[in-house]
Amino acid sequence: MATTIDYYFYSASPFTYLGHKAIVDVAARHGARLNIKPVNLFGLWEVSGAVPPPQRPPVRQRYRMIELQRVADRRGLSINPKPQFFPVDATLADHTMIALVKDRHDPTGYMQRVFAGVWADEEDISDETVLMRHLEAAGHHAQSVMALAKSESVAQIRARNTEQAIAADAVGVPAYVLNGEVYWGQDRIEYLDHALETGRAAFTAG
């Protein structure tokens, strides 16, 4: 049975965008399966004590701007650290990804399009027409996916994902959980890669 990595994210998160291709590549290289689990980021923050960027001290806001550009440069990705459509409600975008998983489709290519929509392409990912365009471009049937995305069952899955991320001690997003050990942030993908390569036992806080 393939190793499973729980992949917790919020579609409007810049660091989710910056780490997405890297985690997909690491999983593929090790033959691991990504368990795609969008969450309500604000639910995680209520537990971890984090706050939205505008509420952070100015020094942290300035450092975030530098970090976004630095990571994008390292990952070879385009980024606008002050995009036109941010903050943005990514709930519907998250729900479309859950709908794809529910219908047994691989959402990772579509996810990359949506994440880049915010941080590189100046798109409003709360706009249903934008999401439907990306669904079609990724080879999915946009209308059926969107209909499922608006269902209560999909909303309940996202709520459960959020609870599971909190239980796993995910401080924020992206967070990746391997064998019960949480890796928070795209800058921890290399650590996860090393754990997969060596097969070491998971570390615990206890």
Backbone as CSV, one residue per row, in Angstrom:
resi,resn,N_x,N_y,N_z,CA_x,CA_y,CA_z,C_x,C_y,C_z
1,MET,0.842,-1.195,0.000,0.000,0.000,0.000,0.884,1.253,0.000
2,ALA,0.511,2.229,-0.832,1.301,3.442,-0.951,1.244,4.265,0.335
3,THR,2.346,4.925,0.638,2.375,5.857,1.762,1.433,7.016,1.469
4,THR,0.726,7.481,2.494,-0.212,8.585,2.331,0.288,9.819,3.070
5,ILE,0.201,10.958,2.412,0.531,12.251,3.016,-0.748,13.082,3.046
6,ASP,-1.210,13.448,4.222,-2.353,14.353,4.328,-1.883,15.766,3.982
7,TYR,-2.551,16.383,3.040,-2.149,17.690,2.501,-3.256,18.690,2.843
8,TYR,-3.017,19.473,3.888,-3.971,20.479,4.348,-3.602,21.845,3.759
9,PHE,-4.600,22.548,3.218,-4.310,23.833,2.570,-5.559,24.688,2.493
10,TYR,-5.352,25.954,2.156,-6.415,26.914,1.869,-6.050,27.552,0.546
11,SER,-6.979,27.607,-0.396,-6.643,27.958,-1.777,-6.112,29.372,-1.974
12,ALA,-6.352,30.271,-1.034,-5.857,31.641,-1.172,-4.517,31.859,-0.477
13,SER,-3.948,30.822,0.102,-2.682,30.956,0.821,-1.503,31.051,-0.149
14,PRO,-0.675,32.095,-0.036,0.465,32.207,-0.941,1.479,31.086,-0.743
15,PHE,1.647,30.643,0.489,2.644,29.608,0.728,2.142,28.235,0.271
16,THR,0.825,28.056,0.218,0.284,26.858,-0.428,0.647,26.879,-1.909
17,TYR,0.442,28.016,-2.552,0.829,28.165,-3.966,2.309,27.882,-4.166
18,LEU,3.130,28.444,-3.327,4.578,28.310,-3.507,5.077,26.892,-3.257
19,GLY,4.357,26.124,-2.447,4.812,24.770,-2.157,4.121,23.684,-2.952
20,HIS,3.084,24.035,-3.713,2.244,22.997,-4.317,3.007,22.085,-5.276
21,LYS,3.692,22.653,-6.234,4.408,21.813,-7.204,5.469,20.970,-6.502
22,ALA,6.112,21.544,-5.496,7.170,20.826,-4.789,6.622,19.611,-4.059
23,ILE,5.482,19.744,-3.373,4.935,18.592,-2.638,4.402,17.551,-3.611
24,VAL,3.824,17.974,-4.716,3.360,17.019,-5.728,4.550,16.232,-6.284
25,ASP,5.655,16.918,-6.546,6.847,16.255,-7.080,7.446,15.276,-6.068
26,VAL,7.499,15.675,-4.802,8.057,14.798,-3.763,7.204,13.546,-3.622
27,ALA,5.906,13.715,-3.586,5.015,12.559,-3.464,5.197,11.615,-4.643
28,ALA,5.277,12.169,-5.844,5.439,11.330,-7.037,6.768,10.576,-7.012
29,ARG,7.803,11.250,-6.585,9.131,10.621,-6.564,9.189,9.430,-5.618
30,HIS,8.425,9.497,-4.537,8.442,8.419,-3.549,7.260,7.456,-3.701
31,GLY,6.444,7.673,-4.723,5.285,6.817,-4.901,4.260,6.972,-3.796
32,ALA,4.205,8.154,-3.191,3.265,8.425,-2.101,1.984,9.028,-2.662
33,ARG,0.907,8.862,-1.927,-0.384,9.408,-2.331,-0.700,10.646,-1.506
34,LEU,-1.075,11.718,-2.181,-1.481,12.938,-1.488,-2.971,12.865,-1.175
35,ASN,-3.293,13.022,0.084,-4.684,13.052,0.532,-5.103,14.512,0.602
36,ILE,-5.796,14.972,-0.424,-6.098,16.392,-0.618,-7.185,16.830,0.358
37,LYS,-6.860,17.798,1.256,-7.779,18.148,2.342,-7.828,19.669,2.557
38,PRO,-8.619,20.387,1.756,-8.790,21.823,1.995,-9.411,22.087,3.362
39,VAL,-9.016,23.199,3.976,-9.496,23.532,5.316,-9.936,24.992,5.385
40,ASN,-10.642,25.300,6.446,-10.950,26.684,6.800,-9.757,27.215,7.598
41,LEU,-8.921,27.993,6.967,-7.703,28.476,7.607,-7.989,29.250,8.889
42,PHE,-9.073,29.994,8.899,-9.387,30.811,10.066,-9.731,29.936,11.270
43,GLY,-10.267,28.754,11.013,-10.508,27.809,12.090,-9.208,27.335,12.717
44,LEU,-8.185,27.091,11.891,-6.867,26.718,12.414,-6.265,27.860,13.217
45,TRP,-6.384,29.069,12.701,-5.781,30.219,13.357,-6.408,30.495,14.717
46,GLU,-7.688,30.197,14.860,-8.342,30.398,16.152,-7.671,29.564,17.238
47,VAL,-7.142,28.403,16.851,-6.491,27.505,17.803,-5.014,27.842,17.969
48,SER,-4.343,28.156,16.844,-2.897,28.372,16.896,-2.508,29.788,17.316
49,GLY,-3.482,30.716,17.303,-3.190,32.079,17.735,-2.719,33.004,16.639
50,ALA,-2.715,32.530,15.396,-2.300,33.382,14.279,-3.406,34.361,13.912
51,VAL,-3.035,35.430,13.211,-4.004,36.442,12.768,-3.737,36.767,11.300
52,PRO,-4.716,37.315,10.569,-4.513,37.699,9.175,-3.371,38.698,9.036
53,PRO,-2.692,38.699,7.885,-1.528,39.578,7.689,-1.728,41.039,8.072
54,PRO,-2.873,41.686,7.730,-3.009,43.105,8.075,-3.032,43.373,9.581
55,GLN,-3.306,42.338,10.373,-3.363,42.511,11.822,-2.023,42.216,12.496
56,ARG,-1.025,41.845,11.726,0.277,41.514,12.293,1.117,42.782,12.451
57,PRO,2.118,42.760,13.321,2.989,43.928,13.481,3.639,44.304,12.148
58,PRO,3.892,45.590,11.914,4.473,46.023,10.640,5.751,45.289,10.260
59,VAL,6.600,44.970,11.231,7.848,44.285,10.895,7.566,42.909,10.295
60,ARG,6.544,42.231,10.786,6.193,40.922,10.242,5.545,41.052,8.864
61,GLN,4.786,42.103,8.662,4.186,42.329,7.350,5.271,42.596,6.302
62,ARG,6.267,43.387,6.671,7.353,43.677,5.728,8.157,42.409,5.422
63,TYR,8.424,41.632,6.453,9.209,40.415,6.241,8.448,39.427,5.349
64,ARG,7.138,39.360,5.524,6.325,38.479,4.677,6.460,38.852,3.211
65,MET,6.486,40.150,2.898,6.646,40.591,1.518,7.965,40.087,0.927
66,ILE,9.027,40.187,1.706,10.340,39.718,1.245,10.331,38.210,1.071
67,GLU,9.750,37.517,2.044,9.745,36.056,2.017,8.978,35.520,0.808
68,LEU,7.861,36.119,0.477,7.100,35.678,-0.689,7.945,35.761,-1.956
69,GLN,8.656,36.855,-2.122,9.475,37.020,-3.307,10.673,36.068,-3.302
70,ARG,11.258,35.883,-2.134,12.432,35.019,-1.999,12.081,33.564,-2.315
71,VAL,10.963,33.102,-1.772,10.558,31.713,-2.010,10.168,31.511,-3.473
72,ALA,9.436,32.469,-4.036,9.059,32.370,-5.447,10.297,32.280,-6.328
73,ASP,11.301,33.081,-6.020,12.548,33.045,-6.782,13.222,31.676,-6.659
74,ARG,13.235,31.138,-5.441,13.860,29.827,-5.203,13.098,28.707,-5.900
75,ARG,11.779,28.812,-5.948,10.957,27.768,-6.559,10.771,27.964,-8.065
76,GLY,11.242,29.087,-8.592,11.087,29.351,-10.025,9.655,29.678,-10.419
77,LEU,8.938,30.388,-9.540,7.546,30.724,-9.786,7.354,32.231,-9.870
78,SER,6.376,32.644,-10.646,6.005,34.061,-10.691,5.151,34.392,-9.482
79,ILE,5.277,35.607,-8.982,4.413,36.031,-7.877,4.261,37.542,-7.863
80,ASN,3.053,37.971,-7.517,2.793,39.361,-7.188,2.485,39.384,-5.697
81,PRO,3.380,39.845,-4.852,3.145,39.775,-3.407,1.989,40.641,-2.920
82,LYS,1.493,41.540,-3.765,0.321,42.349,-3.424,-0.716,42.221,-4.538
83,PRO,-1.343,41.038,-4.662,-2.262,40.807,-5.777,-3.536,41.624,-5.670
84,GLN,-4.150,41.837,-6.828,-5.352,42.662,-6.893,-6.499,42.059,-6.093
85,PHE,-6.660,40.727,-6.147,-7.801,40.075,-5.502,-7.349,39.299,-4.265
86,PHE,-6.884,40.026,-3.283,-6.505,39.443,-1.998,-6.613,40.520,-0.932
87,PRO,-7.237,40.210,0.195,-7.819,38.932,0.597,-9.005,38.539,-0.293
88,VAL,-9.258,37.217,-0.333,-10.347,36.685,-1.129,-10.917,35.470,-0.393
89,ASP,-12.220,35.286,-0.504,-12.854,34.121,0.107,-12.640,32.919,-0.810
90,ALA,-11.864,31.957,-0.350,-11.516,30.793,-1.172,-12.390,29.580,-0.878
91,THR,-13.515,29.786,-0.187,-14.354,28.658,0.196,-14.831,27.861,-1.018
92,LEU,-15.370,28.532,-2.017,-15.880,27.822,-3.189,-14.749,27.110,-3.923
93,ALA,-13.609,27.756,-4.041,-12.460,27.115,-4.685,-12.085,25.833,-3.947
94,ASP,-12.011,25.920,-2.617,-11.724,24.725,-1.814,-12.756,23.637,-2.076
95,HIS,-14.013,24.039,-2.138,-15.089,23.062,-2.319,-15.006,22.371,-3.676
96,THR,-14.567,23.096,-4.718,-14.433,22.442,-6.028,-13.362,21.358,-5.978
97,MET,-12.329,21.570,-5.197,-11.265,20.557,-5.087,-11.750,19.330,-4.330
98,ILE,-12.555,19.566,-3.298,-13.161,18.440,-2.586,-14.091,17.677,-3.520
99,ALA,-14.858,18.397,-4.332,-15.768,17.753,-5.273,-15.002,16.873,-6.260
100,LEU,-13.865,17.339,-6.732,-13.059,16.531,-7.657,-12.583,15.248,-6.990
101,VAL,-12.121,15.375,-5.751,-11.669,14.188,-5.025,-12.836,13.229,-4.803
102,LYS,-13.975,13.778,-4.447,-15.172,12.973,-4.183,-15.580,12.183,-5.429
103,ASP,-15.338,12.759,-6.605,-15.653,12.082,-7.870,-14.460,11.297,-8.422
104,ARG,-13.438,11.112,-7.569,-12.270,10.293,-7.898,-11.431,10.860,-9.049
105,HIS,-11.330,12.183,-9.100,-10.453,12.843,-10.057,-9.208,13.356,-9.336
106,ASP,-8.111,13.465,-10.047,-6.890,14.065,-9.506,-7.018,15.585,-9.643
107,PRO,-7.084,16.315,-8.535,-7.291,17.759,-8.625,-6.006,18.573,-8.705
108,THR,-4.836,17.937,-8.670,-3.606,18.692,-8.435,-3.277,19.685,-9.558
109,GLY,-3.573,19.323,-10.815,-3.326,20.273,-11.900,-4.242,21.466,-11.812
110,TYR,-5.506,21.212,-11.520,-6.472,22.298,-11.327,-6.078,23.172,-10.148
111,MET,-5.608,22.550,-9.076,-5.185,23.303,-7.903,-4.094,24.306,-8.262
112,GLN,-3.121,23.866,-9.044,-2.033,24.764,-9.439,-2.574,25.970,-10.195
113,ARG,-3.540,25.749,-11.066,-4.139,26.849,-11.831,-4.832,27.850,-10.912
114,VAL,-5.576,27.336,-9.939,-6.317,28.219,-9.029,-5.364,28.992,-8.132
115,PHE,-4.371,28.310,-7.567,-3.415,28.993,-6.689,-2.684,30.104,-7.443
116,ALA,-2.250,29.779,-8.657,-1.567,30.789,-9.481,-2.518,31.910,-9.871
117,GLY,-3.819,31.595,-9.938,-4.796,32.619,-10.277,-4.725,33.804,-9.338
118,VAL,-4.546,33.529,-8.046,-4.440,34.619,-7.063,-3.096,35.305,-7.160
119,TRP,-2.019,34.503,-7.130,-0.687,35.034,-6.846,0.167,35.341,-8.066
120,ALA,-0.318,34.974,-9.252,0.461,35.289,-10.454,-0.383,35.893,-11.569
121,ASP,-1.689,35.580,-11.599,-2.495,35.927,-12.766,-3.581,36.957,-12.504
122,GLU,-3.616,37.535,-11.296,-4.563,38.608,-10.964,-6.011,38.195,-11.223
123,GLU,-6.394,37.031,-10.709,-7.753,36.533,-10.871,-8.477,36.492,-9.526
124,ASP,-9.794,36.614,-9.607,-10.643,36.545,-8.420,-11.172,35.117,-8.301
125,ILE,-10.577,34.322,-7.421,-10.976,32.916,-7.334,-12.244,32.699,-6.512
126,SER,-12.893,33.769,-6.075,-14.230,33.638,-5.506,-15.286,33.696,-6.606
127,ASP,-14.851,34.021,-7.814,-15.751,34.152,-8.964,-15.970,32.765,-9.585
128,GLU,-17.208,32.332,-9.603,-17.546,31.007,-10.133,-17.102,30.833,-11.577
129,THR,-17.210,31.876,-12.389,-16.831,31.752,-13.798,-15.334,31.521,-13.950
130,VAL,-14.531,32.122,-13.078,-13.080,31.899,-13.104,-12.775,30.441,-12.784
131,LEU,-13.414,29.910,-11.759,-13.178,28.527,-11.367,-13.636,27.559,-12.451
132,MET,-14.775,27.836,-13.059,-15.276,26.953,-14.116,-14.342,26.954,-15.321
133,ARG,-13.768,28.091,-15.614,-12.809,28.157,-16.717,-11.587,27.291,-16.425
134,HIS,-11.114,27.341,-15.184,-9.959,26.528,-14.824,-10.310,25.037,-14.780
135,LEU,-11.507,24.715,-14.358,-11.937,23.313,-14.372,-11.927,22.765,-15.800
136,GLU,-12.497,23.516,-16.715,-12.514,23.072,-18.109,-11.108,22.959,-18.670
137,ALA,-10.261,23.926,-18.360,-8.887,23.910,-18.871,-8.105,22.717,-18.345
138,ALA,-8.465,22.259,-17.136,-7.788,21.104,-16.540,-8.433,19.785,-16.952
139,GLY,-9.441,19.853,-17.821,-10.037,18.641,-18.352,-11.204,18.090,-17.563
140,HIS,-11.817,18.909,-16.700,-12.931,18.458,-15.882,-14.253,19.037,-16.401
141,HIS,-15.358,18.385,-16.060,-16.681,18.876,-16.450,-17.118,19.920,-15.431
142,ALA,-16.988,21.176,-15.812,-17.127,22.281,-14.861,-18.498,22.318,-14.196
143,GLN,-19.559,22.138,-14.956,-20.901,22.283,-14.387,-21.189,21.222,-13.331
144,SER,-20.811,19.982,-13.596,-21.087,18.925,-12.623,-20.226,19.089,-11.376
145,VAL,-18.980,19.500,-11.557,-18.107,19.738,-10.404,-18.652,20.876,-9.557
146,MET,-19.081,21.945,-10.207,-19.585,23.104,-9.479,-20.864,22.765,-8.722
147,ALA,-21.727,21.956,-9.322,-22.959,21.563,-8.642,-22.644,20.787,-7.370
148,LEU,-21.699,19.867,-7.447,-21.316,19.095,-6.269,-20.620,19.981,-5.242
149,ALA,-19.817,20.937,-5.718,-19.082,21.832,-4.821,-20.019,22.648,-3.940
150,LYS,-21.229,22.900,-4.415,-22.192,23.711,-3.667,-23.049,22.889,-2.710
151,SER,-22.774,21.589,-2.622,-23.598,20.718,-1.786,-23.177,20.793,-0.324
152,GLU,-24.107,20.455,0.552,-23.830,20.454,1.988,-22.826,19.368,2.347
153,SER,-22.849,18.250,1.626,-21.919,17.165,1.935,-20.473,17.599,1.746
154,VAL,-20.214,18.412,0.736,-18.855,18.908,0.505,-18.462,19.897,1.593
155,ALA,-19.382,20.766,1.987,-19.096,21.706,3.079,-18.758,20.954,4.358
156,GLN,-19.446,19.856,4.600,-19.173,19.060,5.793,-17.793,18.415,5.741
157,ILE,-17.367,18.017,4.553,-16.025,17.438,4.414,-14.966,18.469,4.766
158,ARG,-15.137,19.697,4.293,-14.153,20.744,4.615,-14.130,21.016,6.112
159,ALA,-15.282,20.993,6.739,-15.337,21.196,8.189,-14.604,20.062,8.916
160,ARG,-14.781,18.828,8.451,-14.073,17.699,9.062,-12.575,17.800,8.821
161,ASN,-12.197,18.210,7.616,-10.772,18.399,7.321,-10.148,19.385,8.300
162,THR,-10.881,20.455,8.590,-10.386,21.479,9.508,-10.190,20.897,10.901
163,GLU,-11.153,20.132,11.346,-11.040,19.478,12.656,-9.846,18.520,12.693
164,GLN,-9.641,17.788,11.614,-8.528,16.837,11.549,-7.182,17.561,11.532
165,ALA,-7.121,18.688,10.833,-5.882,19.467,10.801,-5.550,19.992,12.199
166,ILE,-6.563,20.461,12.906,-6.356,20.945,14.275,-5.886,19.800,15.167
167,ALA,-6.507,18.636,15.018,-6.122,17.475,15.826,-4.688,17.030,15.529
168,ALA,-4.239,17.286,14.299,-2.872,16.917,13.906,-1.842,17.968,14.314
169,ASP,-2.305,19.056,14.949,-1.444,20.170,15.372,-0.896,20.978,14.194
170,ALA,-1.686,21.106,13.150,-1.312,21.986,12.045,-1.481,23.432,12.504
171,VAL,-0.403,24.171,12.525,-0.431,25.559,12.993,-1.087,26.473,11.966
172,GLY,-0.899,26.158,10.708,-1.441,26.937,9.607,-1.372,26.103,8.348
173,VAL,-1.329,26.768,7.193,-1.230,26.049,5.915,-0.090,26.622,5.083
174,PRO,0.443,25.808,4.172,0.134,24.397,3.998,0.713,23.570,5.135
175,ALA,0.066,22.444,5.405,0.585,21.500,6.387,0.492,20.109,5.785
176,TYR,1.515,19.322,6.018,1.586,17.975,5.474,1.796,17.021,6.645
177,VAL,1.011,15.956,6.705,1.117,15.017,7.813,1.513,13.651,7.270
178,LEU,2.649,13.161,7.751,3.177,11.855,7.357,3.344,11.007,8.607
179,ASN,2.651,9.886,8.651,2.741,8.973,9.789,2.479,9.670,11.123
180,GLY,1.558,10.632,11.106,1.197,11.342,12.324,2.080,12.520,12.665
181,GLU,3.133,12.740,11.905,4.048,13.870,12.150,3.686,15.009,11.210
182,VAL,3.466,16.205,11.777,3.046,17.338,10.974,4.248,18.171,10.543
183,TYR,4.199,18.609,9.292,5.207,19.505,8.708,4.451,20.761,8.284
184,TRP,4.685,21.868,8.973,3.952,23.096,8.677,4.812,24.018,7.814
185,GLY,4.282,24.357,6.645,4.940,25.331,5.779,5.632,24.691,4.595
186,GLN,5.618,25.422,3.478,6.268,24.909,2.278,7.770,24.732,2.466
187,ASP,8.338,25.431,3.446,9.768,25.307,3.705,10.108,24.052,4.498
188,ARG,9.103,23.218,4.789,9.372,21.949,5.464,9.218,20.753,4.525
189,ILE,8.976,21.025,3.254,8.819,19.925,2.286,10.102,19.111,2.179
190,GLU,11.239,19.784,2.239,12.511,19.062,2.139,12.711,18.128,3.336
191,TYR,12.206,18.520,4.504,12.285,17.649,5.676,11.400,16.415,5.480
192,LEU,10.233,16.623,4.906,9.332,15.510,4.634,9.958,14.583,3.596
193,ASP,10.571,15.166,2.586,11.277,14.393,1.558,12.335,13.501,2.205
194,HIS,13.082,14.058,3.137,14.124,13.304,3.835,13.521,12.167,4.658
195,ALA,12.397,12.423,5.318,11.746,11.379,6.111,11.288,10.230,5.221
196,LEU,10.762,10.553,4.053,10.354,9.511,3.114,11.557,8.725,2.601
197,GLU,12.633,9.433,2.338,13.835,8.794,1.793,14.473,7.845,2.799
198,THR,14.515,8.249,4.055,15.195,7.448,5.077,14.276,6.427,5.739
199,GLY,12.955,6.680,5.702,12.019,5.789,6.354,12.079,5.852,7.863
200,ARG,12.604,6.963,8.388,12.740,7.086,9.855,11.372,7.074,10.516
201,ALA,11.356,6.737,11.815,10.123,6.787,12.585,9.693,8.235,12.777
202,ALA,8.388,8.442,12.913,7.870,9.796,13.118,8.293,10.330,14.471
203,PHE,8.603,11.625,14.503,8.895,12.307,15.753,7.580,12.713,16.416
204,THR,7.580,12.751,17.740,6.379,13.155,18.470,6.734,14.229,19.485
205,ALA,5.725,14.954,19.951,5.941,15.985,20.963,5.958,15.414,22.376
206,GLY,5.527,14.182,22.503,5.445,13.570,23.836,6.734,12.910,24.280
